[in-house]
C-alpha cells in the first residue's frame, strides 16, 4: 500500500520536539484522500489516530474509526505506511516554514 503525505496542519506547538496536528494523506492504490488524521510528535516518536467518532453501545461510550479496512492486516499496514517517514516529512518542512499555519503542503493530491 503506497501512502503519500500531503499536508500537516499544527494544532498545538510547544517545541520542535513536541507538537500535535492534523495530517492529510493520499492512498495511491485506492485513489483515496484521508484528512483529519490526528498526529502527536513527542521527541522522535509519532503517534497516529485515524479519524474517529464516539457512540454508545449497551450504554457505554465507545470510539469507532470512520475509516477502516475489513481486513485487520490491511488496517495495520495503513497505519504503518502513514507512520513511515512521517517524522522526517513534518520536521523538514516545519523547520523551513514555522511562520505559516500550514506547516506542509506538497500539492500531490486533489484539494
PDB file as gemmi writes it, atoms N, CA and C in Angstrom:
CRYST1    1.000    1.000    1.000  90.00  90.00  90.00 P 1                      
ATOM      1  N   UNK A   1       0.854  -1.178   0.000  1.00  0.00           N  
ATOM      2  CA  UNK A   1       0.000   0.000   0.000  1.00  0.00           C  
ATOM      3  C   UNK A   1       0.899   1.240   0.000  1.00  0.00           C  
ATOM      4  N   UNK A   2       0.728   2.095  -0.993  1.00  0.00           N  
ATOM      5  CA  UNK A   2       1.537   3.305  -1.085  1.00  0.00           C  
ATOM      6  C   UNK A   2       0.754   4.489  -0.519  1.00  0.00           C  
ATOM      7  N   UNK A   3       1.391   5.207   0.400  1.00  0.00           N  
ATOM      8  CA  UNK A   3       0.783   6.368   1.056  1.00  0.00           C  
ATOM      9  C   UNK A   3       1.665   7.585   0.800  1.00  0.00           C  
ATOM     10  N   UNK A   4       1.064   8.673   0.343  1.00  0.00           N  
ATOM     11  CA  UNK A   4       1.780   9.936   0.184  1.00  0.00           C  
ATOM     12  C   UNK A   4       1.314  10.908   1.252  1.00  0.00           C  
ATOM     13  N   UNK A   5       2.269  11.515   1.950  1.00  0.00           N  
ATOM     14  CA  UNK A   5       1.949  12.561   2.919  1.00  0.00           C  
ATOM     15  C   UNK A   5       1.718  13.838   2.131  1.00  0.00           C  
ATOM     16  N   UNK A   6       0.563  14.457   2.292  1.00  0.00           N  
ATOM     17  CA  UNK A   6       0.211  15.637   1.513  1.00  0.00           C  
ATOM     18  C   UNK A   6       0.381  16.920   2.312  1.00  0.00           C  
ATOM     19  N   UNK A   7      -0.196  16.985   3.516  1.00  0.00           N  
ATOM     20  CA  UNK A   7      -0.139  18.218   4.291  1.00  0.00           C  
ATOM     21  C   UNK A   7      -0.221  17.912   5.778  1.00  0.00           C  
ATOM     22  N   UNK A   8       0.358  18.818   6.572  1.00  0.00           N  
ATOM     23  CA  UNK A   8       0.267  18.725   8.020  1.00  0.00           C  
ATOM     24  C   UNK A   8      -0.151  20.086   8.553  1.00  0.00           C  
ATOM     25  N   UNK A   9      -1.174  20.093   9.401  1.00  0.00           N  
ATOM     26  CA  UNK A   9      -1.711  21.329   9.972  1.00  0.00           C  
ATOM     27  C   UNK A   9      -1.534  21.275  11.490  1.00  0.00           C  
ATOM     28  N   UNK A  10      -0.659  22.102  12.053  1.00  0.00           N  
ATOM     29  CA  UNK A  10      -0.417  22.045  13.504  1.00  0.00           C  
ATOM     30  C   UNK A  10      -1.614  22.552  14.303  1.00  0.00           C  
ATOM     31  N   UNK A  11      -1.854  21.920  15.437  1.00  0.00           N  
ATOM     32  CA  UNK A  11      -2.901  22.407  16.338  1.00  0.00           C  
ATOM     33  C   UNK A  11      -2.286  22.962  17.618  1.00  0.00           C  
ATOM     34  N   UNK A  12      -1.270  22.285  18.140  1.00  0.00           N  
ATOM     35  CA  UNK A  12      -0.504  22.823  19.267  1.00  0.00           C  
ATOM     36  C   UNK A  12       0.970  22.655  18.949  1.00  0.00           C  
ATOM     37  N   UNK A  13       1.770  23.622  19.339  1.00  0.00           N  
ATOM     38  CA  UNK A  13       3.200  23.590  19.032  1.00  0.00           C  
ATOM     39  C   UNK A  13       3.949  24.078  20.257  1.00  0.00           C  
ATOM     40  N   UNK A  14       4.409  23.141  21.088  1.00  0.00           N  
ATOM     41  CA  UNK A  14       5.148  23.507  22.293  1.00  0.00           C  
ATOM     42  C   UNK A  14       6.629  23.691  21.985  1.00  0.00           C  
ATOM     43  N   UNK A  15       7.161  22.846  21.136  1.00  0.00           N  
ATOM     44  CA  UNK A  15       8.552  22.954  20.686  1.00  0.00           C  
ATOM     45  C   UNK A  15       8.689  22.091  19.436  1.00  0.00           C  
ATOM     46  N   UNK A  16       9.846  22.146  18.802  1.00  0.00           N  
ATOM     47  CA  UNK A  16      10.072  21.345  17.606  1.00  0.00           C  
ATOM     48  C   UNK A  16      10.077  19.851  17.938  1.00  0.00           C  
ATOM     49  N   UNK A  17      10.200  19.514  19.228  1.00  0.00           N  
ATOM     50  CA  UNK A  17      10.204  18.113  19.633  1.00  0.00           C  
ATOM     51  C   UNK A  17       8.858  17.638  20.169  1.00  0.00           C  
ATOM     52  N   UNK A  18       7.924  18.569  20.371  1.00  0.00           N  
ATOM     53  CA  UNK A  18       6.643  18.161  20.954  1.00  0.00           C  
ATOM     54  C   UNK A  18       5.517  19.019  20.383  1.00  0.00           C  
ATOM     55  N   UNK A  19       4.692  18.401  19.529  1.00  0.00           N  
ATOM     56  CA  UNK A  19       3.544  19.117  18.986  1.00  0.00           C  
ATOM     57  C   UNK A  19       2.512  18.150  18.425  1.00  0.00           C  
ATOM     58  N   UNK A  20       1.316  18.669  18.198  1.00  0.00           N  
ATOM     59  CA  UNK A  20       0.198  17.900  17.657  1.00  0.00           C  
ATOM     60  C   UNK A  20      -0.269  18.545  16.364  1.00  0.00           C  
ATOM     61  N   UNK A  21      -1.016  17.773  15.595  1.00  0.00           N  
ATOM     62  CA  UNK A  21      -1.586  18.348  14.395  1.00  0.00           C  
ATOM     63  C   UNK A  21      -2.452  17.361  13.644  1.00  0.00           C  
ATOM     64  N   UNK A  22      -2.975  17.852  12.544  1.00  0.00           N  
ATOM     65  CA  UNK A  22      -3.852  17.071  11.685  1.00  0.00           C  
ATOM     66  C   UNK A  22      -3.120  16.787  10.379  1.00  0.00           C  
ATOM     67  N   UNK A  23      -3.188  15.551   9.938  1.00  0.00           N  
ATOM     68  CA  UNK A  23      -2.463  15.109   8.752  1.00  0.00           C  
ATOM     69  C   UNK A  23      -3.425  14.787   7.613  1.00  0.00           C  
ATOM     70  N   UNK A  24      -2.987  15.068   6.402  1.00  0.00           N  
ATOM     71  CA  UNK A  24      -3.710  14.735   5.181  1.00  0.00           C  
ATOM     72  C   UNK A  24      -2.823  13.791   4.383  1.00  0.00           C  
ATOM     73  N   UNK A  25      -3.324  12.597   4.054  1.00  0.00           N  
ATOM     74  CA  UNK A  25      -2.574  11.637   3.256  1.00  0.00           C  
ATOM     75  C   UNK A  25      -3.387  11.225   2.035  1.00  0.00           C  
ATOM     76  N   UNK A  26      -2.684  10.688   1.060  1.00  0.00           N  
ATOM     77  CA  UNK A  26      -3.307  10.171  -0.159  1.00  0.00           C  
ATOM     78  C   UNK A  26      -2.913   8.714  -0.306  1.00  0.00           C  
ATOM     79  N   UNK A  27      -3.900   7.814  -0.415  1.00  0.00           N  
ATOM     80  CA  UNK A  27      -3.642   6.389  -0.633  1.00  0.00           C  
ATOM     81  C   UNK A  27      -3.622   6.154  -2.133  1.00  0.00           C  
ATOM     82  N   UNK A  28      -2.448   5.974  -2.688  1.00  0.00           N  
ATOM     83  CA  UNK A  28      -2.262   5.877  -4.132  1.00  0.00           C  
ATOM     84  C   UNK A  28      -3.013   4.685  -4.710  1.00  0.00           C  
ATOM     85  N   UNK A  29      -2.894   3.524  -4.079  1.00  0.00           N  
ATOM     86  CA  UNK A  29      -3.502   2.298  -4.598  1.00  0.00           C  
ATOM     87  C   UNK A  29      -5.031   2.351  -4.635  1.00  0.00           C  
ATOM     88  N   UNK A  30      -5.613   3.189  -3.806  1.00  0.00           N  
ATOM     89  CA  UNK A  30      -7.077   3.263  -3.708  1.00  0.00           C  
ATOM     90  C   UNK A  30      -7.633   4.583  -4.226  1.00  0.00           C  
ATOM     91  N   UNK A  31      -6.760   5.484  -4.692  1.00  0.00           N  
ATOM     92  CA  UNK A  31      -7.161   6.808  -5.162  1.00  0.00           C  
ATOM     93  C   UNK A  31      -8.066   7.472  -4.112  1.00  0.00           C  
ATOM     94  N   UNK A  32      -7.572   7.511  -2.880  1.00  0.00           N  
ATOM     95  CA  UNK A  32      -8.370   7.991  -1.753  1.00  0.00           C  
ATOM     96  C   UNK A  32      -7.589   8.986  -0.905  1.00  0.00           C  
ATOM     97  N   UNK A  33      -8.251  10.074  -0.534  1.00  0.00           N  
ATOM     98  CA  UNK A  33      -7.719  11.042   0.421  1.00  0.00           C  
ATOM     99  C   UNK A  33      -8.234  10.700   1.809  1.00  0.00           C  
ATOM    100  N   UNK A  34      -7.376  10.850   2.795  1.00  0.00           N  
ATOM    101  CA  UNK A  34      -7.825  10.784   4.188  1.00  0.00           C  
ATOM    102  C   UNK A  34      -7.313  12.049   4.857  1.00  0.00           C  
ATOM    103  N   UNK A  35      -8.237  12.837   5.368  1.00  0.00           N  
ATOM    104  CA  UNK A  35      -7.893  14.065   6.075  1.00  0.00           C  
ATOM    105  C   UNK A  35      -8.333  13.928   7.522  1.00  0.00           C  
ATOM    106  N   UNK A  36      -7.717  14.714   8.390  1.00  0.00           N  
ATOM    107  CA  UNK A  36      -8.115  14.704   9.794  1.00  0.00           C  
ATOM    108  C   UNK A  36      -7.482  13.602  10.609  1.00  0.00           C  
ATOM    109  N   UNK A  37      -6.332  13.086  10.163  1.00  0.00           N  
ATOM    110  CA  UNK A  37      -5.604  12.093  10.946  1.00  0.00           C  
ATOM    111  C   UNK A  37      -4.860  12.850  12.042  1.00  0.00           C  
ATOM    112  N   UNK A  38      -5.173  12.546  13.289  1.00  0.00           N  
ATOM    113  CA  UNK A  38      -4.549  13.255  14.407  1.00  0.00           C  
ATOM    114  C   UNK A  38      -3.170  12.666  14.666  1.00  0.00           C  
ATOM    115  N   UNK A  39      -2.155  13.518  14.723  1.00  0.00           N  
ATOM    116  CA  UNK A  39      -0.774  13.089  14.964  1.00  0.00           C  
ATOM    117  C   UNK A  39      -0.219  13.795  16.183  1.00  0.00           C  
ATOM    118  N   UNK A  40       0.533  13.057  16.965  1.00  0.00           N  
ATOM    119  CA  UNK A  40       1.266  13.619  18.079  1.00  0.00           C  
ATOM    120  C   UNK A  40       2.733  13.286  17.870  1.00  0.00           C  
ATOM    121  N   UNK A  41       3.576  14.305  17.921  1.00  0.00           N  
ATOM    122  CA  UNK A  41       5.012  14.128  17.800  1.00  0.00           C  
ATOM    123  C   UNK A  41       5.605  14.408  19.175  1.00  0.00           C  
ATOM    124  N   UNK A  42       6.310  13.447  19.716  1.00  0.00           N  
ATOM    125  CA  UNK A  42       6.981  13.628  21.002  1.00  0.00           C  
ATOM    126  C   UNK A  42       8.375  13.042  20.859  1.00  0.00           C  
ATOM    127  N   UNK A  43       9.373  13.924  20.916  1.00  0.00           N  
ATOM    128  CA  UNK A  43      10.751  13.579  20.589  1.00  0.00           C  
ATOM    129  C   UNK A  43      10.753  13.049  19.153  1.00  0.00           C  
ATOM    130  N   UNK A  44      11.150  11.813  18.924  1.00  0.00           N  
ATOM    131  CA  UNK A  44      11.113  11.274  17.558  1.00  0.00           C  
ATOM    132  C   UNK A  44      10.006  10.238  17.402  1.00  0.00           C  
ATOM    133  N   UNK A  45       9.138  10.137  18.391  1.00  0.00           N  
ATOM    134  CA  UNK A  45       8.025   9.200  18.324  1.00  0.00           C  
ATOM    135  C   UNK A  45       6.826   9.869  17.665  1.00  0.00           C  
ATOM    136  N   UNK A  46       6.175   9.131  16.775  1.00  0.00           N  
ATOM    137  CA  UNK A  46       5.000   9.636  16.080  1.00  0.00           C  
ATOM    138  C   UNK A  46       3.817   8.739  16.422  1.00  0.00           C  
ATOM    139  N   UNK A  47       2.765   9.352  16.954  1.00  0.00           N  
ATOM    140  CA  UNK A  47       1.543   8.623  17.277  1.00  0.00           C  
ATOM    141  C   UNK A  47       0.457   9.074  16.308  1.00  0.00           C  
ATOM    142  N   UNK A  48      -0.261   8.104  15.727  1.00  0.00           N  
ATOM    143  CA  UNK A  48      -1.250   8.391  14.693  1.00  0.00           C  
ATOM    144  C   UNK A  48      -2.603   7.846  15.129  1.00  0.00           C  
ATOM    145  N   UNK A  49      -3.643   8.657  14.964  1.00  0.00           N  
ATOM    146  CA  UNK A  49      -5.007   8.246  15.291  1.00  0.00           C  
ATOM    147  C   UNK A  49      -5.904   8.620  14.114  1.00  0.00           C  
ATOM    148  N   UNK A  50      -6.445   7.610  13.437  1.00  0.00           N  
ATOM    149  CA  UNK A  50      -7.314   7.860  12.289  1.00  0.00           C  
ATOM    150  C   UNK A  50      -8.575   8.586  12.736  1.00  0.00           C  
ATOM    151  N   UNK A  51      -9.218   9.306  11.817  1.00  0.00           N  
ATOM    152  CA  UNK A  51     -10.461   9.992  12.183  1.00  0.00           C  
ATOM    153  C   UNK A  51     -11.447   9.009  12.814  1.00  0.00           C  
ATOM    154  N   UNK A  52     -12.071   9.446  13.888  1.00  0.00           N  
ATOM    155  CA  UNK A  52     -12.990   8.568  14.607  1.00  0.00           C  
ATOM    156  C   UNK A  52     -14.138   9.378  15.190  1.00  0.00           C  
ATOM    157  N   UNK A  53     -15.082   8.649  15.723  1.00  0.00           N  
ATOM    158  CA  UNK A  53     -16.255   9.269  16.319  1.00  0.00           C  
ATOM    159  C   UNK A  53     -16.626   8.441  17.548  1.00  0.00           C  
ATOM    160  N   UNK A  54     -17.324   9.065  18.462  1.00  0.00           N  
ATOM    161  CA  UNK A  54     -17.780   8.354  19.647  1.00  0.00           C  
ATOM    162  C   UNK A  54     -19.263   8.032  19.514  1.00  0.00           C  
ATOM    163  N   UNK A  55     -19.613   6.879  20.005  1.00  0.00           N  
ATOM    164  CA  UNK A  55     -21.002   6.456  20.018  1.00  0.00           C  
ATOM    165  C   UNK A  55     -21.257   5.678  21.295  1.00  0.00           C  
ATOM    166  N   UNK A  56     -22.444   5.102  21.377  1.00  0.00           N  
ATOM    167  CA  UNK A  56     -22.799   4.340  22.563  1.00  0.00           C  
ATOM    168  C   UNK A  56     -23.227   2.938  22.155  1.00  0.00           C  
ATOM    169  N   UNK A  57     -22.758   1.972  22.912  1.00  0.00           N  
ATOM    170  CA  UNK A  57     -23.139   0.577  22.707  1.00  0.00           C  
ATOM    171  C   UNK A  57     -23.410  -0.024  24.070  1.00  0.00           C  
ATOM    172  N   UNK A  58     -24.599  -0.537  24.260  1.00  0.00           N  
ATOM    173  CA  UNK A  58     -25.019  -1.093  25.550  1.00  0.00           C  
ATOM    174  C   UNK A  58     -24.824  -0.086  26.682  1.00  0.00           C  
ATOM    175  N   UNK A  59     -25.072   1.194  26.380  1.00  0.00           N  
ATOM    176  CA  UNK A  59     -24.974   2.239  27.385  1.00  0.00           C  
ATOM    177  C   UNK A  59     -23.560   2.706  27.689  1.00  0.00           C  
ATOM    178  N   UNK A  60     -22.571   2.144  27.004  1.00  0.00           N  
ATOM    179  CA  UNK A  60     -21.183   2.540  27.233  1.00  0.00           C  
ATOM    180  C   UNK A  60     -20.672   3.344  26.051  1.00  0.00           C  
ATOM    181  N   UNK A  61     -19.903   4.368  26.345  1.00  0.00           N  
ATOM    182  CA  UNK A  61     -19.322   5.201  25.301  1.00  0.00           C  
ATOM    183  C   UNK A  61     -18.183   4.437  24.625  1.00  0.00           C  
ATOM    184  N   UNK A  62     -18.237   4.336  23.289  1.00  0.00           N  
ATOM    185  CA  UNK A  62     -17.183   3.653  22.546  1.00  0.00           C  
ATOM    186  C   UNK A  62     -16.660   4.562  21.442  1.00  0.00           C  
ATOM    187  N   UNK A  63     -15.436   4.309  21.056  1.00  0.00           N  
ATOM    188  CA  UNK A  63     -14.809   5.053  19.966  1.00  0.00           C  
ATOM    189  C   UNK A  63     -14.702   4.113  18.773  1.00  0.00           C  
ATOM    190  N   UNK A  64     -15.129   4.588  17.619  1.00  0.00           N  
ATOM    191  CA  UNK A  64     -15.001   3.754  16.437  1.00  0.00           C  
ATOM    192  C   UNK A  64     -14.430   4.588  15.284  1.00  0.00           C  
ATOM    193  N   UNK A  65     -13.585   3.956  14.454  1.00  0.00           N  
ATOM    194  CA  UNK A  65     -12.960   4.681  13.348  1.00  0.00           C  
ATOM    195  C   UNK A  65     -13.967   4.974  12.240  1.00  0.00           C  
ATOM    196  N   UNK A  66     -13.787   6.116  11.599  1.00  0.00           N  
ATOM    197  CA  UNK A  66     -14.633   6.442  10.454  1.00  0.00           C  
ATOM    198  C   UNK A  66     -14.135   5.744   9.196  1.00  0.00           C  
ATOM    199  N   UNK A  67     -12.851   5.382   9.193  1.00  0.00           N  
ATOM    200  CA  UNK A  67     -12.234   4.704   8.062  1.00  0.00           C  
ATOM    201  C   UNK A  67     -11.508   3.485   8.581  1.00  0.00           C  
ATOM    202  N   UNK A  68     -11.800   2.323   8.006  1.00  0.00           N  
ATOM    203  CA  UNK A  68     -11.051   1.120   8.374  1.00  0.00           C  
ATOM    204  C   UNK A  68     -11.216   0.082   7.272  1.00  0.00           C  
ATOM    205  N   UNK A  69     -10.255  -0.796   7.183  1.00  0.00           N  
ATOM    206  CA  UNK A  69     -10.340  -1.925   6.267  1.00  0.00           C  
ATOM    207  C   UNK A  69     -10.979  -3.084   7.006  1.00  0.00           C  
ATOM    208  N   UNK A  70     -11.738  -3.892   6.301  1.00  0.00           N  
ATOM    209  CA  UNK A  70     -12.324  -5.080   6.922  1.00  0.00           C  
ATOM    210  C   UNK A  70     -11.234  -6.074   7.300  1.00  0.00           C  
ATOM    211  N   UNK A  71     -10.179  -6.110   6.523  1.00  0.00           N  
ATOM    212  CA  UNK A  71      -9.033  -6.972   6.795  1.00  0.00           C  
ATOM    213  C   UNK A  71      -8.124  -6.262   7.800  1.00  0.00           C  
ATOM    214  N   UNK A  72      -7.977  -6.842   8.986  1.00  0.00           N  
ATOM    215  CA  UNK A  72      -7.194  -6.214  10.060  1.00  0.00           C  
ATOM    216  C   UNK A  72      -5.740  -5.988   9.652  1.00  0.00           C  
ATOM    217  N   UNK A  73      -5.178  -6.891   8.862  1.00  0.00           N  
ATOM    218  CA  UNK A  73      -3.787  -6.739   8.434  1.00  0.00           C  
ATOM    219  C   UNK A  73      -3.627  -5.524   7.519  1.00  0.00           C  
ATOM    220  N   UNK A  74      -4.582  -5.287   6.629  1.00  0.00           N  
ATOM    221  CA  UNK A  74      -4.539  -4.102   5.765  1.00  0.00           C  
ATOM    222  C   UNK A  74      -4.615  -2.833   6.606  1.00  0.00           C  
ATOM    223  N   UNK A  75      -5.421  -2.866   7.645  1.00  0.00           N  
ATOM    224  CA  UNK A  75      -5.565  -1.704   8.524  1.00  0.00           C  
ATOM    225  C   UNK A  75      -4.237  -1.421   9.246  1.00  0.00           C  
ATOM    226  N   UNK A  76      -3.592  -2.464   9.748  1.00  0.00           N  
ATOM    227  CA  UNK A  76      -2.282  -2.292  10.393  1.00  0.00           C  
ATOM    228  C   UNK A  76      -1.249  -1.762   9.391  1.00  0.00           C  
ATOM    229  N   UNK A  77      -1.298  -2.287   8.154  1.00  0.00           N  
ATOM    230  CA  UNK A  77      -0.378  -1.818   7.113  1.00  0.00           C  
ATOM    231  C   UNK A  77      -0.593  -0.335   6.814  1.00  0.00           C  
ATOM    232  N   UNK A  78      -1.847   0.096   6.814  1.00  0.00           N  
ATOM    233  CA  UNK A  78      -2.154   1.509   6.578  1.00  0.00           C  
ATOM    234  C   UNK A  78      -1.495   2.383   7.648  1.00  0.00           C  
ATOM    235  N   UNK A  79      -1.660   2.028   8.894  1.00  0.00           N  
ATOM    236  CA  UNK A  79      -1.067   2.798   9.988  1.00  0.00           C  
ATOM    237  C   UNK A  79       0.459   2.802   9.860  1.00  0.00           C  
ATOM    238  N   UNK A  80       1.036   1.653   9.566  1.00  0.00           N  
ATOM    239  CA  UNK A  80       2.497   1.561   9.407  1.00  0.00           C  
ATOM    240  C   UNK A  80       2.975   2.450   8.270  1.00  0.00           C  
ATOM    241  N   UNK A  81       2.278   2.423   7.141  1.00  0.00           N  
ATOM    242  CA  UNK A  81       2.680   3.238   5.996  1.00  0.00           C  
ATOM    243  C   UNK A  81       2.527   4.731   6.274  1.00  0.00           C  
ATOM    244  N   UNK A  82       1.489   5.098   7.009  1.00  0.00           N  
ATOM    245  CA  UNK A  82       1.311   6.507   7.375  1.00  0.00           C  
ATOM    246  C   UNK A  82       2.473   6.952   8.259  1.00  0.00           C  
ATOM    247  N   UNK A  83       2.871   6.126   9.209  1.00  0.00           N  
ATOM    248  CA  UNK A  83       3.939   6.488  10.145  1.00  0.00           C  
ATOM    249  C   UNK A  83       5.316   6.496   9.489  1.00  0.00           C  
ATOM    250  N   UNK A  84       5.505   5.694   8.435  1.00  0.00           N  
ATOM    251  CA  UNK A  84       6.801   5.594   7.772  1.00  0.00           C  
ATOM    252  C   UNK A  84       7.186   6.928   7.133  1.00  0.00           C  
ATOM    253  N   UNK A  85       8.270   7.492   7.588  1.00  0.00           N  
ATOM    254  CA  UNK A  85       8.769   8.748   7.038  1.00  0.00           C  
ATOM    255  C   UNK A  85       8.017   9.987   7.482  1.00  0.00           C  
ATOM    256  N   UNK A  86       7.002   9.819   8.322  1.00  0.00           N  
ATOM    257  CA  UNK A  86       6.180  10.957   8.730  1.00  0.00           C  
ATOM    258  C   UNK A  86       6.969  11.970   9.543  1.00  0.00           C  
ATOM    259  N   UNK A  87       7.770  11.514  10.470  1.00  0.00           N  
ATOM    260  CA  UNK A  87       8.540  12.434  11.305  1.00  0.00           C  
ATOM    261  C   UNK A  87       9.432  13.325  10.441  1.00  0.00           C  
ATOM    262  N   UNK A  88      10.185  12.718   9.546  1.00  0.00           N  
ATOM    263  CA  UNK A  88      11.082  13.488   8.680  1.00  0.00           C  
ATOM    264  C   UNK A  88      10.304  14.440   7.781  1.00  0.00           C  
ATOM    265  N   UNK A  89       9.165  13.984   7.269  1.00  0.00           N  
ATOM    266  CA  UNK A  89       8.315  14.808   6.409  1.00  0.00           C  
ATOM    267  C   UNK A  89       7.873  16.077   7.133  1.00  0.00           C  
ATOM    268  N   UNK A  90       7.397  15.913   8.346  1.00  0.00           N  
ATOM    269  CA  UNK A  90       6.883  17.057   9.107  1.00  0.00           C  
ATOM    270  C   UNK A  90       8.020  17.968   9.565  1.00  0.00           C  
ATOM    271  N   UNK A  91       9.069  17.407  10.132  1.00  0.00           N  
ATOM    272  CA  UNK A  91      10.159  18.210  10.680  1.00  0.00           C  
ATOM    273  C   UNK A  91      10.871  18.999   9.588  1.00  0.00           C  
ATOM    274  N   UNK A  92      11.146  18.372   8.474  1.00  0.00           N  
ATOM    275  CA  UNK A  92      11.849  19.057   7.379  1.00  0.00           C  
ATOM    276  C   UNK A  92      11.100  20.312   6.964  1.00  0.00           C  
ATOM    277  N   UNK A  93       9.819  20.178   6.751  1.00  0.00           N  
ATOM    278  CA  UNK A  93       9.015  21.309   6.321  1.00  0.00           C  
ATOM    279  C   UNK A  93       8.770  22.302   7.453  1.00  0.00           C  
ATOM    280  N   UNK A  94       8.664  21.807   8.676  1.00  0.00           N  
ATOM    281  CA  UNK A  94       8.415  22.691   9.820  1.00  0.00           C  
ATOM    282  C   UNK A  94       9.588  23.633  10.042  1.00  0.00           C  
ATOM    283  N   UNK A  95      10.781  23.129   9.886  1.00  0.00           N  
ATOM    284  CA  UNK A  95      11.959  23.966  10.072  1.00  0.00           C  
ATOM    285  C   UNK A  95      12.050  25.053   9.001  1.00  0.00           C  
ATOM    286  N   UNK A  96      11.553  24.758   7.798  1.00  0.00           N  
ATOM    287  CA  UNK A  96      11.614  25.726   6.705  1.00  0.00           C  
ATOM    288  C   UNK A  96      10.488  26.756   6.752  1.00  0.00           C  
ATOM    289  N   UNK A  97       9.368  26.405   7.350  1.00  0.00           N  
ATOM    290  CA  UNK A  97       8.221  27.321   7.310  1.00  0.00           C  
ATOM    291  C   UNK A  97       7.460  27.367   8.632  1.00  0.00           C  
ATOM    292  N   UNK A  98       8.129  27.696   9.724  1.00  0.00           N  
ATOM    293  CA  UNK A  98       7.487  27.734  11.042  1.00  0.00           C  
ATOM    294  C   UNK A  98       6.457  28.847  11.151  1.00  0.00           C  
ATOM    295  N   UNK A  99       6.548  29.884  10.362  1.00  0.00           N  
ATOM    296  CA  UNK A  99       5.651  31.026  10.498  1.00  0.00           C  
ATOM    297  C   UNK A  99       4.266  30.766   9.929  1.00  0.00           C  
ATOM    298  N   UNK A 100       4.149  29.795   9.028  1.00  0.00           N  
ATOM    299  CA  UNK A 100       2.851  29.524   8.405  1.00  0.00           C  
ATOM    300  C   UNK A 100       2.027  28.605   9.287  1.00  0.00           C  
ATOM    301  N   UNK A 101       0.710  28.753   9.220  1.00  0.00           N  
ATOM    302  CA  UNK A 101      -0.180  27.860   9.953  1.00  0.00           C  
ATOM    303  C   UNK A 101      -0.142  26.465   9.345  1.00  0.00           C  
ATOM    304  N   UNK A 102      -0.070  26.399   8.024  1.00  0.00           N  
ATOM    305  CA  UNK A 102       0.032  25.121   7.347  1.00  0.00           C  
ATOM    306  C   UNK A 102       1.515  24.810   7.234  1.00  0.00           C  
ATOM    307  N   UNK A 103       1.970  23.835   7.995  1.00  0.00           N  
ATOM    308  CA  UNK A 103       3.394  23.528   8.001  1.00  0.00           C  
ATOM    309  C   UNK A 103       3.809  22.869   6.685  1.00  0.00           C  
ATOM    310  N   UNK A 104       2.995  21.982   6.160  1.00  0.00           N  
ATOM    311  CA  UNK A 104       3.391  21.247   4.973  1.00  0.00           C  
ATOM    312  C   UNK A 104       2.266  21.273   3.944  1.00  0.00           C  
ATOM    313  N   UNK A 105       2.622  21.509   2.712  1.00  0.00           N  
ATOM    314  CA  UNK A 105       1.644  21.431   1.621  1.00  0.00           C  
ATOM    315  C   UNK A 105       2.424  21.065   0.368  1.00  0.00           C  
ATOM    316  N   UNK A 106       2.337  19.823  -0.075  1.00  0.00           N  
ATOM    317  CA  UNK A 106       3.136  19.389  -1.210  1.00  0.00           C  
ATOM    318  C   UNK A 106       2.395  19.498  -2.529  1.00  0.00           C  
ATOM    319  N   UNK A 107       1.077  19.529  -2.489  1.00  0.00           N  
ATOM    320  CA  UNK A 107       0.309  19.641  -3.732  1.00  0.00           C  
ATOM    321  C   UNK A 107       0.274  18.355  -4.534  1.00  0.00           C  
ATOM    322  N   UNK A 108       0.423  17.205  -3.882  1.00  0.00           N  
ATOM    323  CA  UNK A 108       0.418  15.951  -4.617  1.00  0.00           C  
ATOM    324  C   UNK A 108      -0.960  15.316  -4.692  1.00  0.00           C  
ATOM    325  N   UNK A 109      -1.968  16.027  -4.223  1.00  0.00           N  
ATOM    326  CA  UNK A 109      -3.304  15.443  -4.196  1.00  0.00           C  
ATOM    327  C   UNK A 109      -4.356  16.502  -4.481  1.00  0.00           C  
ATOM    328  N   UNK A 110      -5.532  16.056  -4.818  1.00  0.00           N  
ATOM    329  CA  UNK A 110      -6.640  16.975  -5.046  1.00  0.00           C  
ATOM    330  C   UNK A 110      -7.036  17.671  -3.769  1.00  0.00           C  
ATOM    331  N   UNK A 111      -7.342  18.935  -3.848  1.00  0.00           N  
ATOM    332  CA  UNK A 111      -7.781  19.696  -2.670  1.00  0.00           C  
ATOM    333  C   UNK A 111      -9.251  19.999  -2.759  1.00  0.00           C  
TER     334      UNK A 111                                                      
END                                                                             
